[in-house]
Amino acid sequence: MSKFTGYRCSICGTEYLPGQVTYTCPKDGGNLDIEMDYEAIKKKYHYEDITSRRDFSLWRYEPLLPVSEPKGEATPLHLAGWTPVFKLPRLADQLGLKHLWLKDESRNPSASFKDRASAIVVARAQEIKAEVVVTASTGNAGAALACMAAAVGQKAIIFAPKSAPPAKVAQLLIFGAKVILVDGTYDDAFDLTVKASQEFGWYCRNTGYNPFTVEGKKTGAFEIWEWWIEAHRDWHQKDSPLDDHPPLTIFVSVGDGNIISGIHKGFKDLLHLGWIPNMPRIIGVQAEGSAAIANAFHANTEVITPVSAVTIADSISVDLPRDGVRAVRAARDTNGTYITVSDDEIIKSIAELGQMGVFAEPAGATAYAGLAKATGSGAVGNDDPVLVLNTGSGLKDVRAAMQAVQSAPIIEPTLEAVKKIL
């Protein structure tokens, strides 16, 4: 069954067949939504055909994806996704919430949410027999691509700003990608990547440019859906677990807008299939120094005006978000909102999550910082069930993490010195 039927421009609505376009709409440059044959999927699958699968990775959702899982033995590409969700009871008490969970994407093979998109893009590259896959990245998307590409022997090239955290650059190199550091911003690297892909015929993975990235990221929504079915069944002990409850509110850090767009797309797919009765509420969180999408949302417009992004959260530091329109809609169409947080609030959140056993990079901690601000402003009620998405590991940016804590003391190797410190 061919599930992937074509593309639809998110701006003008023009439809294209799978072979007509590759990246964005030729008419207006709008992001392309991949269209799936929902009626055919509904006829062939019931939701329990998915939830009963024993494949504990994003590939358990293969019937809902526009690509097939690459064949072969288990590799990091086959192991992306299926990250854990756990309660944060002490932070819930601190914030005055009754129900708070965190989904930890740092458990992915390259330690970030971006593995989901890269797994799908590399699978697509294999299908179309692309020789080289290229991307621009501040680190996470590049590391994810390098990891997934290495797993199947796919050539990968990464353009990253020279300011990218060293730990992330180390990942790129260790995974064997060709790494080119750009003396400029992420946006400069993005534009250069597009030009290079056009010049050399490389397949471009760029976030908010390649439509298959959202298809990987939507698997996060599928996992949240599965978890929520079980959590709510346990909560109310009902056969109809999604009825009669406050909507789940999901907090997502936002840079170029592709993750929040992917989460939204996943839930829209489930709604099309009739597998959920309504949408969860999605709240985007941006750093104050990189808030182009939040600015557009609060101005009630889909026109994304670039900013000069400056924030400690490098993974969400973007001058011109490439998936801004769909990111605005993700919050607007789900009765959500956008919240902005300072770098100080992000650093504080790294430490607070750390006290719960979660080591988040600045972009991952941004979502929690947004929740802390939302509870203070009344944007989230005490009874609302809330899930925070941690998008990446703190090991990605140790320099930022060290700003969240006091340095360890250095002492002489004597018991007297220990007593003095105590």
Beta strands, then each sheet from edge to edge (+ up, - down):
strand 1: 4-9
strand 2: 15-16
strand 3: 32-36
strand 4: 85-87
strand 5: 99-104
strand 6: 132-136
strand 7: 155-161
strand 8: 178-182
strand 9: 203-204
strand 10: 249-253
strand 11: 281-287
strand 12: 338-341
strand 13: 385-390
sheet 1: 2+ 1- 3+
sheet 2: 4+ 5- 13- 10- 11- 12-
sheet 3: 8+ 7+ 6+ 9+
end
